[in-house]
Structure formats: C-alpha cells, structure tokens
Amino acid sequence: MRDFIKVMKALSDPNRVKMIKLLQRRVMCVCEIQAALGLAQSTASKHLKILEEAGLITYAKEGLWVNYRLADGGMNPYVSSLLGNLRHWLEEDPQVAALVARLPEIRRETICGT
C-alpha cells in the first residue's frame, strides 16, 4: 500500500500533474518546465523531486543539462497503470490544452540563451 499512496500523493498537486502531461510530449529540462508553468526554479525542482521519488519520472544528466522524462513504471505497477491512463486523461482540460499548445515555443536554447 505504501507505494500506491506515494504515487497518489505525488499526483495530488495540479502542477505535478501538468508536469507529467508535459513530459508525455517530450523530454524537458527544469528551465523549460518552470517556463511552461510559470514557477520559480526551486519550486519546479521540488515538484520534480517528489515525482522522481514516487517513481513517476527519471532524469539523466547530459552535458550541462539535466533531462527529465517519464519513468517506464517497471518497478511499480501503480506507476505503470497511472501513467498509461494519464496519457488519455485530461487531454481536453483547458489548462493542459493551453500548455501543450505553447510547448513548441518553449525551448531551452531560448530560455537559457545557449
């Protein structure tokens, strides 16, 4: 039950659900996520840490970038099931639709100037 509760708590915050919806579309760095959601870097990082500890996302350092992506859910059946369902859930939500529409213009090269 502990794993289930951890995943459900991680998904109990609207910003974390939005992060999952963004990461369904592409791998992103924290600066892109914070720009998309209008969050402070520290707030975005805290949310990402909670999602990572619940097994919903993973990250990999690639050069100067830390890239976040959805986990495969192999270690936790609740993660696998919820991520599979979230692919379809909330697609018509106005907030999610607006985020997805803005995603092509949110690029780390523009945000960070590299």
Phi and psi restraints in degrees (range 20) as a CNS / XPLOR table:
assign (resid 1 and name C) (resid 2 and name N)
       (resid 2 and name CA) (resid 2 and name C) 1.0 -57.9 20.0 2
assign (resid 2 and name N) (resid 2 and name CA)
       (resid 2 and name C) (resid 3 and name N) 1.0 -43.8 20.0 2
assign (resid 2 and name C) (resid 3 and name N)
       (resid 3 and name CA) (resid 3 and name C) 1.0 -64.2 20.0 2
assign (resid 3 and name N) (resid 3 and name CA)
       (resid 3 and name C) (resid 4 and name N) 1.0 -40.5 20.0 2
assign (resid 3 and name C) (resid 4 and name N)
       (resid 4 and name CA) (resid 4 and name C) 1.0 -61.7 20.0 2
assign (resid 4 and name N) (resid 4 and name CA)
       (resid 4 and name C) (resid 5 and name N) 1.0 -47.8 20.0 2
assign (resid 4 and name C) (resid 5 and name N)
       (resid 5 and name CA) (resid 5 and name C) 1.0 -62.8 20.0 2
assign (resid 5 and name N) (resid 5 and name CA)
       (resid 5 and name C) (resid 6 and name N) 1.0 -40.1 20.0 2
assign (resid 5 and name C) (resid 6 and name N)
       (resid 6 and name CA) (resid 6 and name C) 1.0 -61.5 20.0 2
assign (resid 6 and name N) (resid 6 and name CA)
       (resid 6 and name C) (resid 7 and name N) 1.0 -43.4 20.0 2
assign (resid 6 and name C) (resid 7 and name N)
       (resid 7 and name CA) (resid 7 and name C) 1.0 -66.4 20.0 2
assign (resid 7 and name N) (resid 7 and name CA)
       (resid 7 and name C) (resid 8 and name N) 1.0 -44.6 20.0 2
assign (resid 7 and name C) (resid 8 and name N)
       (resid 8 and name CA) (resid 8 and name C) 1.0 -65.2 20.0 2
assign (resid 8 and name N) (resid 8 and name CA)
       (resid 8 and name C) (resid 9 and name N) 1.0 -39.4 20.0 2
assign (resid 8 and name C) (resid 9 and name N)
       (resid 9 and name CA) (resid 9 and name C) 1.0 -64.2 20.0 2
assign (resid 9 and name N) (resid 9 and name CA)
       (resid 9 and name C) (resid 10 and name N) 1.0 -39.3 20.0 2
assign (resid 9 and name C) (resid 10 and name N)
       (resid 10 and name CA) (resid 10 and name C) 1.0 -63.0 20.0 2
assign (resid 10 and name N) (resid 10 and name CA)
       (resid 10 and name C) (resid 11 and name N) 1.0 -32.8 20.0 2
assign (resid 10 and name C) (resid 11 and name N)
       (resid 11 and name CA) (resid 11 and name C) 1.0 -92.6 20.0 2
assign (resid 11 and name N) (resid 11 and name CA)
       (resid 11 and name C) (resid 12 and name N) 1.0 9.9 20.0 2
assign (resid 11 and name C) (resid 12 and name N)
       (resid 12 and name CA) (resid 12 and name C) 1.0 -85.6 20.0 2
assign (resid 12 and name N) (resid 12 and name CA)
       (resid 12 and name C) (resid 13 and name N) 1.0 -3.5 20.0 2
assign (resid 12 and name C) (resid 13 and name N)
       (resid 13 and name CA) (resid 13 and name C) 1.0 -108.3 20.0 2
assign (resid 13 and name N) (resid 13 and name CA)
       (resid 13 and name C) (resid 14 and name N) 1.0 130.3 20.0 2
assign (resid 13 and name C) (resid 14 and name N)
       (resid 14 and name CA) (resid 14 and name C) 1.0 -57.4 20.0 2
assign (resid 14 and name N) (resid 14 and name CA)
       (resid 14 and name C) (resid 15 and name N) 1.0 -37.8 20.0 2
assign (resid 14 and name C) (resid 15 and name N)
       (resid 15 and name CA) (resid 15 and name C) 1.0 -66.3 20.0 2
assign (resid 15 and name N) (resid 15 and name CA)
       (resid 15 and name C) (resid 16 and name N) 1.0 -36.1 20.0 2
assign (resid 15 and name C) (resid 16 and name N)
       (resid 16 and name CA) (resid 16 and name C) 1.0 -70.0 20.0 2
assign (resid 16 and name N) (resid 16 and name CA)
       (resid 16 and name C) (resid 17 and name N) 1.0 -37.2 20.0 2
assign (resid 16 and name C) (resid 17 and name N)
       (resid 17 and name CA) (resid 17 and name C) 1.0 -63.9 20.0 2
assign (resid 17 and name N) (resid 17 and name CA)
       (resid 17 and name C) (resid 18 and name N) 1.0 -42.0 20.0 2
assign (resid 17 and name C) (resid 18 and name N)
       (resid 18 and name CA) (resid 18 and name C) 1.0 -62.4 20.0 2
assign (resid 18 and name N) (resid 18 and name CA)
       (resid 18 and name C) (resid 19 and name N) 1.0 -37.8 20.0 2
assign (resid 18 and name C) (resid 19 and name N)
       (resid 19 and name CA) (resid 19 and name C) 1.0 -61.7 20.0 2
assign (resid 19 and name N) (resid 19 and name CA)
       (resid 19 and name C) (resid 20 and name N) 1.0 -42.6 20.0 2
assign (resid 19 and name C) (resid 20 and name N)
       (resid 20 and name CA) (resid 20 and name C) 1.0 -61.6 20.0 2
assign (resid 20 and name N) (resid 20 and name CA)
       (resid 20 and name C) (resid 21 and name N) 1.0 -44.5 20.0 2
assign (resid 20 and name C) (resid 21 and name N)
       (resid 21 and name CA) (resid 21 and name C) 1.0 -62.2 20.0 2
assign (resid 21 and name N) (resid 21 and name CA)
       (resid 21 and name C) (resid 22 and name N) 1.0 -37.9 20.0 2
assign (resid 21 and name C) (resid 22 and name N)
       (resid 22 and name CA) (resid 22 and name C) 1.0 -66.4 20.0 2
assign (resid 22 and name N) (resid 22 and name CA)
       (resid 22 and name C) (resid 23 and name N) 1.0 -44.8 20.0 2
assign (resid 22 and name C) (resid 23 and name N)
       (resid 23 and name CA) (resid 23 and name C) 1.0 -70.2 20.0 2
assign (resid 23 and name N) (resid 23 and name CA)
       (resid 23 and name C) (resid 24 and name N) 1.0 -13.9 20.0 2
assign (resid 23 and name C) (resid 24 and name N)
       (resid 24 and name CA) (resid 24 and name C) 1.0 -67.8 20.0 2
assign (resid 24 and name N) (resid 24 and name CA)
       (resid 24 and name C) (resid 25 and name N) 1.0 -26.4 20.0 2
assign (resid 24 and name C) (resid 25 and name N)
       (resid 25 and name CA) (resid 25 and name C) 1.0 -86.9 20.0 2
assign (resid 25 and name N) (resid 25 and name CA)
       (resid 25 and name C) (resid 26 and name N) 1.0 -38.3 20.0 2
assign (resid 25 and name C) (resid 26 and name N)
       (resid 26 and name CA) (resid 26 and name C) 1.0 -167.9 20.0 2
assign (resid 26 and name N) (resid 26 and name CA)
       (resid 26 and name C) (resid 27 and name N) 1.0 164.8 20.0 2
assign (resid 26 and name C) (resid 27 and name N)
       (resid 27 and name CA) (resid 27 and name C) 1.0 -70.6 20.0 2
assign (resid 27 and name N) (resid 27 and name CA)
       (resid 27 and name C) (resid 28 and name N) 1.0 139.5 20.0 2
assign (resid 27 and name C) (resid 28 and name N)
       (resid 28 and name CA) (resid 28 and name C) 1.0 -140.0 20.0 2
assign (resid 28 and name N) (resid 28 and name CA)
       (resid 28 and name C) (resid 29 and name N) 1.0 153.1 20.0 2
assign (resid 28 and name C) (resid 29 and name N)
       (resid 29 and name CA) (resid 29 and name C) 1.0 -94.4 20.0 2
assign (resid 29 and name N) (resid 29 and name CA)
       (resid 29 and name C) (resid 30 and name N) 1.0 168.1 20.0 2
assign (resid 29 and name C) (resid 30 and name N)
       (resid 30 and name CA) (resid 30 and name C) 1.0 -62.5 20.0 2
assign (resid 30 and name N) (resid 30 and name CA)
       (resid 30 and name C) (resid 31 and name N) 1.0 -34.3 20.0 2
assign (resid 30 and name C) (resid 31 and name N)
       (resid 31 and name CA) (resid 31 and name C) 1.0 -66.1 20.0 2
assign (resid 31 and name N) (resid 31 and name CA)
       (resid 31 and name C) (resid 32 and name N) 1.0 -35.5 20.0 2
assign (resid 31 and name C) (resid 32 and name N)
       (resid 32 and name CA) (resid 32 and name C) 1.0 -69.6 20.0 2
assign (resid 32 and name N) (resid 32 and name CA)
       (resid 32 and name C) (resid 33 and name N) 1.0 -40.7 20.0 2
assign (resid 32 and name C) (resid 33 and name N)
       (resid 33 and name CA) (resid 33 and name C) 1.0 -65.4 20.0 2
assign (resid 33 and name N) (resid 33 and name CA)
       (resid 33 and name C) (resid 34 and name N) 1.0 -44.5 20.0 2
assign (resid 33 and name C) (resid 34 and name N)
       (resid 34 and name CA) (resid 34 and name C) 1.0 -65.9 20.0 2
assign (resid 34 and name N) (resid 34 and name CA)
       (resid 34 and name C) (resid 35 and name N) 1.0 -36.8 20.0 2
assign (resid 34 and name C) (resid 35 and name N)
       (resid 35 and name CA) (resid 35 and name C) 1.0 -66.7 20.0 2
assign (resid 35 and name N) (resid 35 and name CA)
       (resid 35 and name C) (resid 36 and name N) 1.0 -40.6 20.0 2
assign (resid 35 and name C) (resid 36 and name N)
       (resid 36 and name CA) (resid 36 and name C) 1.0 -64.5 20.0 2
assign (resid 36 and name N) (resid 36 and name CA)
       (resid 36 and name C) (resid 37 and name N) 1.0 -38.7 20.0 2
assign (resid 36 and name C) (resid 37 and name N)
       (resid 37 and name CA) (resid 37 and name C) 1.0 -98.9 20.0 2
assign (resid 37 and name N) (resid 37 and name CA)
       (resid 37 and name C) (resid 38 and name N) 1.0 -7.5 20.0 2
assign (resid 37 and name C) (resid 38 and name N)
       (resid 38 and name CA) (resid 38 and name C) 1.0 68.7 20.0 2
assign (resid 38 and name N) (resid 38 and name CA)
       (resid 38 and name C) (resid 39 and name N) 1.0 37.5 20.0 2
assign (resid 38 and name C) (resid 39 and name N)
       (resid 39 and name CA) (resid 39 and name C) 1.0 -106.1 20.0 2
assign (resid 39 and name N) (resid 39 and name CA)
       (resid 39 and name C) (resid 40 and name N) 1.0 156.8 20.0 2
assign (resid 39 and name C) (resid 40 and name N)
       (resid 40 and name CA) (resid 40 and name C) 1.0 -68.6 20.0 2
assign (resid 40 and name N) (resid 40 and name CA)
       (resid 40 and name C) (resid 41 and name N) 1.0 153.1 20.0 2
assign (resid 40 and name C) (resid 41 and name N)
       (resid 41 and name CA) (resid 41 and name C) 1.0 -58.9 20.0 2
assign (resid 41 and name N) (resid 41 and name CA)
       (resid 41 and name C) (resid 42 and name N) 1.0 -41.3 20.0 2
assign (resid 41 and name C) (resid 42 and name N)
       (resid 42 and name CA) (resid 42 and name C) 1.0 -65.7 20.0 2
assign (resid 42 and name N) (resid 42 and name CA)
       (resid 42 and name C) (resid 43 and name N) 1.0 -37.6 20.0 2
assign (resid 42 and name C) (resid 43 and name N)
       (resid 43 and name CA) (resid 43 and name C) 1.0 -66.7 20.0 2
assign (resid 43 and name N) (resid 43 and name CA)
       (resid 43 and name C) (resid 44 and name N) 1.0 -46.0 20.0 2
assign (resid 43 and name C) (resid 44 and name N)
       (resid 44 and name CA) (resid 44 and name C) 1.0 -60.1 20.0 2
assign (resid 44 and name N) (resid 44 and name CA)
       (resid 44 and name C) (resid 45 and name N) 1.0 -43.2 20.0 2
assign (resid 44 and name C) (resid 45 and name N)
       (resid 45 and name CA) (resid 45 and name C) 1.0 -63.1 20.0 2
assign (resid 45 and name N) (resid 45 and name CA)
       (resid 45 and name C) (resid 46 and name N) 1.0 -40.2 20.0 2
assign (resid 45 and name C) (resid 46 and name N)
       (resid 46 and name CA) (resid 46 and name C) 1.0 -63.1 20.0 2
assign (resid 46 and name N) (resid 46 and name CA)
       (resid 46 and name C) (resid 47 and name N) 1.0 -43.2 20.0 2
assign (resid 46 and name C) (resid 47 and name N)
       (resid 47 and name CA) (resid 47 and name C) 1.0 -63.2 20.0 2
assign (resid 47 and name N) (resid 47 and name CA)
       (resid 47 and name C) (resid 48 and name N) 1.0 -42.9 20.0 2
assign (resid 47 and name C) (resid 48 and name N)
       (resid 48 and name CA) (resid 48 and name C) 1.0 -62.9 20.0 2
assign (resid 48 and name N) (resid 48 and name CA)
       (resid 48 and name C) (resid 49 and name N) 1.0 -38.6 20.0 2
assign (resid 48 and name C) (resid 49 and name N)
       (resid 49 and name CA) (resid 49 and name C) 1.0 -62.5 20.0 2
assign (resid 49 and name N) (resid 49 and name CA)
       (resid 49 and name C) (resid 50 and name N) 1.0 -42.5 20.0 2
assign (resid 49 and name C) (resid 50 and name N)
       (resid 50 and name CA) (resid 50 and name C) 1.0 -63.2 20.0 2
assign (resid 50 and name N) (resid 50 and name CA)
       (resid 50 and name C) (resid 51 and name N) 1.0 -43.7 20.0 2
assign (resid 50 and name C) (resid 51 and name N)
       (resid 51 and name CA) (resid 51 and name C) 1.0 -64.2 20.0 2
assign (resid 51 and name N) (resid 51 and name CA)
       (resid 51 and name C) (resid 52 and name N) 1.0 -38.5 20.0 2
assign (resid 51 and name C) (resid 52 and name N)
       (resid 52 and name CA) (resid 52 and name C) 1.0 -68.6 20.0 2
assign (resid 52 and name N) (resid 52 and name CA)
       (resid 52 and name C) (resid 53 and name N) 1.0 -42.9 20.0 2
assign (resid 52 and name C) (resid 53 and name N)
       (resid 53 and name CA) (resid 53 and name C) 1.0 -64.9 20.0 2
assign (resid 53 and name N) (resid 53 and name CA)
       (resid 53 and name C) (resid 54 and name N) 1.0 -28.1 20.0 2
assign (resid 53 and name C) (resid 54 and name N)
       (resid 54 and name CA) (resid 54 and name C) 1.0 -81.7 20.0 2
assign (resid 54 and name N) (resid 54 and name CA)
       (resid 54 and name C) (resid 55 and name N) 1.0 -7.6 20.0 2
assign (resid 54 and name C) (resid 55 and name N)
       (resid 55 and name CA) (resid 55 and name C) 1.0 85.4 20.0 2
assign (resid 55 and name N) (resid 55 and name CA)
       (resid 55 and name C) (resid 56 and name N) 1.0 12.3 20.0 2
assign (resid 55 and name C) (resid 56 and name N)
       (resid 56 and name CA) (resid 56 and name C) 1.0 -83.8 20.0 2
assign (resid 56 and name N) (resid 56 and name CA)
       (resid 56 and name C) (resid 57 and name N) 1.0 -28.9 20.0 2
assign (resid 56 and name C) (resid 57 and name N)
       (resid 57 and name CA) (resid 57 and name C) 1.0 -133.3 20.0 2
assign (resid 57 and name N) (resid 57 and name CA)
       (resid 57 and name C) (resid 58 and name N) 1.0 163.2 20.0 2
assign (resid 57 and name C) (resid 58 and name N)
       (resid 58 and name CA) (resid 58 and name C) 1.0 -130.6 20.0 2
assign (resid 58 and name N) (resid 58 and name CA)
       (resid 58 and name C) (resid 59 and name N) 1.0 169.0 20.0 2
assign (resid 58 and name C) (resid 59 and name N)
       (resid 59 and name CA) (resid 59 and name C) 1.0 -141.3 20.0 2
assign (resid 59 and name N) (resid 59 and name CA)
       (resid 59 and name C) (resid 60 and name N) 1.0 157.5 20.0 2
assign (resid 59 and name C) (resid 60 and name N)
       (resid 60 and name CA) (resid 60 and name C) 1.0 -143.2 20.0 2
assign (resid 60 and name N) (resid 60 and name CA)
       (resid 60 and name C) (resid 61 and name N) 1.0 133.0 20.0 2
assign (resid 60 and name C) (resid 61 and name N)
       (resid 61 and name CA) (resid 61 and name C) 1.0 -83.2 20.0 2
assign (resid 61 and name N) (resid 61 and name CA)
       (resid 61 and name C) (resid 62 and name N) 1.0 125.2 20.0 2
assign (resid 61 and name C) (resid 62 and name N)
       (resid 62 and name CA) (resid 62 and name C) 1.0 -130.7 20.0 2
assign (resid 62 and name N) (resid 62 and name CA)
       (resid 62 and name C) (resid 63 and name N) 1.0 97.7 20.0 2
assign (resid 62 and name C) (resid 63 and name N)
       (resid 63 and name CA) (resid 63 and name C) 1.0 65.7 20.0 2
assign (resid 63 and name N) (resid 63 and name CA)
       (resid 63 and name C) (resid 64 and name N) 1.0 -125.3 20.0 2
assign (resid 63 and name C) (resid 64 and name N)
       (resid 64 and name CA) (resid 64 and name C) 1.0 -81.6 20.0 2
assign (resid 64 and name N) (resid 64 and name CA)
       (resid 64 and name C) (resid 65 and name N) 1.0 -10.7 20.0 2
assign (resid 64 and name C) (resid 65 and name N)
       (resid 65 and name CA) (resid 65 and name C) 1.0 -101.5 20.0 2
assign (resid 65 and name N) (resid 65 and name CA)
       (resid 65 and name C) (resid 66 and name N) 1.0 145.7 20.0 2
assign (resid 65 and name C) (resid 66 and name N)
       (resid 66 and name CA) (resid 66 and name C) 1.0 -110.2 20.0 2
assign (resid 66 and name N) (resid 66 and name CA)
       (resid 66 and name C) (resid 67 and name N) 1.0 113.0 20.0 2
assign (resid 66 and name C) (resid 67 and name N)
       (resid 67 and name CA) (resid 67 and name C) 1.0 -100.1 20.0 2
assign (resid 67 and name N) (resid 67 and name CA)
       (resid 67 and name C) (resid 68 and name N) 1.0 129.6 20.0 2
assign (resid 67 and name C) (resid 68 and name N)
       (resid 68 and name CA) (resid 68 and name C) 1.0 -103.3 20.0 2
assign (resid 68 and name N) (resid 68 and name CA)
       (resid 68 and name C) (resid 69 and name N) 1.0 141.8 20.0 2
assign (resid 68 and name C) (resid 69 and name N)
       (resid 69 and name CA) (resid 69 and name C) 1.0 -147.0 20.0 2
assign (resid 69 and name N) (resid 69 and name CA)
       (resid 69 and name C) (resid 70 and name N) 1.0 163.7 20.0 2
assign (resid 69 and name C) (resid 70 and name N)
       (resid 70 and name CA) (resid 70 and name C) 1.0 -67.5 20.0 2
assign (resid 70 and name N) (resid 70 and name CA)
       (resid 70 and name C) (resid 71 and name N) 1.0 144.9 20.0 2
assign (resid 70 and name C) (resid 71 and name N)
       (resid 71 and name CA) (resid 71 and name C) 1.0 -74.9 20.0 2
assign (resid 71 and name N) (resid 71 and name CA)
       (resid 71 and name C) (resid 72 and name N) 1.0 161.6 20.0 2
assign (resid 71 and name C) (resid 72 and name N)
       (resid 72 and name CA) (resid 72 and name C) 1.0 -83.4 20.0 2
assign (resid 72 and name N) (resid 72 and name CA)
       (resid 72 and name C) (resid 73 and name N) 1.0 -11.6 20.0 2
assign (resid 72 and name C) (resid 73 and name N)
       (resid 73 and name CA) (resid 73 and name C) 1.0 76.2 20.0 2
assign (resid 73 and name N) (resid 73 and name CA)
       (resid 73 and name C) (resid 74 and name N) 1.0 9.1 20.0 2
assign (resid 73 and name C) (resid 74 and name N)
       (resid 74 and name CA) (resid 74 and name C) 1.0 -64.1 20.0 2
assign (resid 74 and name N) (resid 74 and name CA)
       (resid 74 and name C) (resid 75 and name N) 1.0 -26.8 20.0 2
assign (resid 74 and name C) (resid 75 and name N)
       (resid 75 and name CA) (resid 75 and name C) 1.0 -90.4 20.0 2
assign (resid 75 and name N) (resid 75 and name CA)
       (resid 75 and name C) (resid 76 and name N) 1.0 -13.3 20.0 2
assign (resid 75 and name C) (resid 76 and name N)
       (resid 76 and name CA) (resid 76 and name C) 1.0 -144.1 20.0 2
assign (resid 76 and name N) (resid 76 and name CA)
       (resid 76 and name C) (resid 77 and name N) 1.0 113.6 20.0 2
assign (resid 76 and name C) (resid 77 and name N)
       (resid 77 and name CA) (resid 77 and name C) 1.0 -63.3 20.0 2
assign (resid 77 and name N) (resid 77 and name CA)
       (resid 77 and name C) (resid 78 and name N) 1.0 -26.2 20.0 2
assign (resid 77 and name C) (resid 78 and name N)
       (resid 78 and name CA) (resid 78 and name C) 1.0 -69.6 20.0 2
assign (resid 78 and name N) (resid 78 and name CA)
       (resid 78 and name C) (resid 79 and name N) 1.0 -39.2 20.0 2
assign (resid 78 and name C) (resid 79 and name N)
       (resid 79 and name CA) (resid 79 and name C) 1.0 -62.5 20.0 2
assign (resid 79 and name N) (resid 79 and name CA)
       (resid 79 and name C) (resid 80 and name N) 1.0 -48.5 20.0 2
assign (resid 79 and name C) (resid 80 and name N)
       (resid 80 and name CA) (resid 80 and name C) 1.0 -58.0 20.0 2
assign (resid 80 and name N) (resid 80 and name CA)
       (resid 80 and name C) (resid 81 and name N) 1.0 -46.9 20.0 2
assign (resid 80 and name C) (resid 81 and name N)
       (resid 81 and name CA) (resid 81 and name C) 1.0 -65.8 20.0 2
assign (resid 81 and name N) (resid 81 and name CA)
       (resid 81 and name C) (resid 82 and name N) 1.0 -46.8 20.0 2
assign (resid 81 and name C) (resid 82 and name N)
       (resid 82 and name CA) (resid 82 and name C) 1.0 -67.6 20.0 2
assign (resid 82 and name N) (resid 82 and name CA)
       (resid 82 and name C) (resid 83 and name N) 1.0 -41.4 20.0 2
assign (resid 82 and name C) (resid 83 and name N)
       (resid 83 and name CA) (resid 83 and name C) 1.0 -64.6 20.0 2
assign (resid 83 and name N) (resid 83 and name CA)
       (resid 83 and name C) (resid 84 and name N) 1.0 -37.1 20.0 2
assign (resid 83 and name C) (resid 84 and name N)
       (resid 84 and name CA) (resid 84 and name C) 1.0 -62.6 20.0 2
assign (resid 84 and name N) (resid 84 and name CA)
       (resid 84 and name C) (resid 85 and name N) 1.0 -44.1 20.0 2
assign (resid 84 and name C) (resid 85 and name N)
       (resid 85 and name CA) (resid 85 and name C) 1.0 -70.9 20.0 2
assign (resid 85 and name N) (resid 85 and name CA)
       (resid 85 and name C) (resid 86 and name N) 1.0 -38.0 20.0 2
assign (resid 85 and name C) (resid 86 and name N)
       (resid 86 and name CA) (resid 86 and name C) 1.0 -63.8 20.0 2
assign (resid 86 and name N) (resid 86 and name CA)
       (resid 86 and name C) (resid 87 and name N) 1.0 -19.9 20.0 2
assign (resid 86 and name C) (resid 87 and name N)
       (resid 87 and name CA) (resid 87 and name C) 1.0 -59.9 20.0 2
assign (resid 87 and name N) (resid 87 and name CA)
       (resid 87 and name C) (resid 88 and name N) 1.0 -29.8 20.0 2
assign (resid 87 and name C) (resid 88 and name N)
       (resid 88 and name CA) (resid 88 and name C) 1.0 -104.1 20.0 2
assign (resid 88 and name N) (resid 88 and name CA)
       (resid 88 and name C) (resid 89 and name N) 1.0 -30.0 20.0 2
assign (resid 88 and name C) (resid 89 and name N)
       (resid 89 and name CA) (resid 89 and name C) 1.0 -73.0 20.0 2
assign (resid 89 and name N) (resid 89 and name CA)
       (resid 89 and name C) (resid 90 and name N) 1.0 147.0 20.0 2
assign (resid 89 and name C) (resid 90 and name N)
       (resid 90 and name CA) (resid 90 and name C) 1.0 67.4 20.0 2
assign (resid 90 and name N) (resid 90 and name CA)
       (resid 90 and name C) (resid 91 and name N) 1.0 10.7 20.0 2
assign (resid 90 and name C) (resid 91 and name N)
       (resid 91 and name CA) (resid 91 and name C) 1.0 -63.1 20.0 2
assign (resid 91 and name N) (resid 91 and name CA)
       (resid 91 and name C) (resid 92 and name N) 1.0 -29.8 20.0 2
assign (resid 91 and name C) (resid 92 and name N)
       (resid 92 and name CA) (resid 92 and name C) 1.0 -94.4 20.0 2
assign (resid 92 and name N) (resid 92 and name CA)
       (resid 92 and name C) (resid 93 and name N) 1.0 -1.9 20.0 2
assign (resid 92 and name C) (resid 93 and name N)
       (resid 93 and name CA) (resid 93 and name C) 1.0 -63.8 20.0 2
assign (resid 93 and name N) (resid 93 and name CA)
       (resid 93 and name C) (resid 94 and name N) 1.0 132.0 20.0 2
assign (resid 93 and name C) (resid 94 and name N)
       (resid 94 and name CA) (resid 94 and name C) 1.0 -58.2 20.0 2
assign (resid 94 and name N) (resid 94 and name CA)
       (resid 94 and name C) (resid 95 and name N) 1.0 -38.9 20.0 2
assign (resid 94 and name C) (resid 95 and name N)
       (resid 95 and name CA) (resid 95 and name C) 1.0 -66.5 20.0 2
assign (resid 95 and name N) (resid 95 and name CA)
       (resid 95 and name C) (resid 96 and name N) 1.0 -43.2 20.0 2
assign (resid 95 and name C) (resid 96 and name N)
       (resid 96 and name CA) (resid 96 and name C) 1.0 -66.5 20.0 2
assign (resid 96 and name N) (resid 96 and name CA)
       (resid 96 and name C) (resid 97 and name N) 1.0 -44.4 20.0 2
assign (resid 96 and name C) (resid 97 and name N)
       (resid 97 and name CA) (resid 97 and name C) 1.0 -60.0 20.0 2
assign (resid 97 and name N) (resid 97 and name CA)
       (resid 97 and name C) (resid 98 and name N) 1.0 -40.3 20.0 2
assign (resid 97 and name C) (resid 98 and name N)
       (resid 98 and name CA) (resid 98 and name C) 1.0 -66.0 20.0 2
assign (resid 98 and name N) (resid 98 and name CA)
       (resid 98 and name C) (resid 99 and name N) 1.0 -41.0 20.0 2
assign (resid 98 and name C) (resid 99 and name N)
       (resid 99 and name CA) (resid 99 and name C) 1.0 -62.0 20.0 2
assign (resid 99 and name N) (resid 99 and name CA)
       (resid 99 and name C) (resid 100 and name N) 1.0 -46.4 20.0 2
assign (resid 99 and name C) (resid 100 and name N)
       (resid 100 and name CA) (resid 100 and name C) 1.0 -63.5 20.0 2
assign (resid 100 and name N) (resid 100 and name CA)
       (resid 100 and name C) (resid 101 and name N) 1.0 -38.4 20.0 2
assign (resid 100 and name C) (resid 101 and name N)
       (resid 101 and name CA) (resid 101 and name C) 1.0 -64.3 20.0 2
assign (resid 101 and name N) (resid 101 and name CA)
       (resid 101 and name C) (resid 102 and name N) 1.0 -33.7 20.0 2
assign (resid 101 and name C) (resid 102 and name N)
       (resid 102 and name CA) (resid 102 and name C) 1.0 -83.4 20.0 2
assign (resid 102 and name N) (resid 102 and name CA)
       (resid 102 and name C) (resid 103 and name N) 1.0 -13.7 20.0 2
assign (resid 102 and name C) (resid 103 and name N)
       (resid 103 and name CA) (resid 103 and name C) 1.0 -54.9 20.0 2
assign (resid 103 and name N) (resid 103 and name CA)
       (resid 103 and name C) (resid 104 and name N) 1.0 -40.9 20.0 2
assign (resid 103 and name C) (resid 104 and name N)
       (resid 104 and name CA) (resid 104 and name C) 1.0 -60.4 20.0 2
assign (resid 104 and name N) (resid 104 and name CA)
       (resid 104 and name C) (resid 105 and name N) 1.0 -27.3 20.0 2
assign (resid 104 and name C) (resid 105 and name N)
       (resid 105 and name CA) (resid 105 and name C) 1.0 -88.8 20.0 2
assign (resid 105 and name N) (resid 105 and name CA)
       (resid 105 and name C) (resid 106 and name N) 1.0 -4.6 20.0 2
assign (resid 105 and name C) (resid 106 and name N)
       (resid 106 and name CA) (resid 106 and name C) 1.0 -97.2 20.0 2
assign (resid 106 and name N) (resid 106 and name CA)
       (resid 106 and name C) (resid 107 and name N) 1.0 101.3 20.0 2
assign (resid 106 and name C) (resid 107 and name N)
       (resid 107 and name CA) (resid 107 and name C) 1.0 -130.9 20.0 2
assign (resid 107 and name N) (resid 107 and name CA)
       (resid 107 and name C) (resid 108 and name N) 1.0 135.5 20.0 2
assign (resid 107 and name C) (resid 108 and name N)
       (resid 108 and name CA) (resid 108 and name C) 1.0 -59.0 20.0 2
assign (resid 108 and name N) (resid 108 and name CA)
       (resid 108 and name C) (resid 109 and name N) 1.0 -33.6 20.0 2
assign (resid 108 and name C) (resid 109 and name N)
       (resid 109 and name CA) (resid 109 and name C) 1.0 -62.8 20.0 2
assign (resid 109 and name N) (resid 109 and name CA)
       (resid 109 and name C) (resid 110 and name N) 1.0 -36.3 20.0 2
assign (resid 109 and name C) (resid 110 and name N)
       (resid 110 and name CA) (resid 110 and name C) 1.0 -76.8 20.0 2
assign (resid 110 and name N) (resid 110 and name CA)
       (resid 110 and name C) (resid 111 and name N) 1.0 -43.5 20.0 2
assign (resid 110 and name C) (resid 111 and name N)
       (resid 111 and name CA) (resid 111 and name C) 1.0 -67.6 20.0 2
assign (resid 111 and name N) (resid 111 and name CA)
       (resid 111 and name C) (resid 112 and name N) 1.0 -47.3 20.0 2
assign (resid 111 and name C) (resid 112 and name N)
       (resid 112 and name CA) (resid 112 and name C) 1.0 -96.2 20.0 2
assign (resid 112 and name N) (resid 112 and name CA)
       (resid 112 and name C) (resid 113 and name N) 1.0 -6.1 20.0 2
assign (resid 112 and name C) (resid 113 and name N)
       (resid 113 and name CA) (resid 113 and name C) 1.0 69.9 20.0 2
assign (resid 113 and name N) (resid 113 and name CA)
       (resid 113 and name C) (resid 114 and name N) 1.0 30.0 20.0 2
